[in-house]
């Protein structure tokens, strides 16, 4: 996969996963308020997995941006 495409994908994940986390948190609270503790707990675990994937996406984005910066030629005279 080209590095530019990877950066776009990781940027989309870094921006999109927090929205997914907010929805999962809200829906989990809704299920907990309705008395369905098992579903709320499962959604809490899914939210934790989303949080971990978000952190991995941030690290991957930083690494890919560093790789892109090292691959581009720099003009030292300007």
Secondary structure, 3 states (H helix, E strand, C coil): CCHHHHHHHHHHHHHHHHHHHHHHHHHHHHHHHCCCHHHHHHHHHHHHHHHHHHHHHHHHHHHHHHHHHHHCCCCCCC
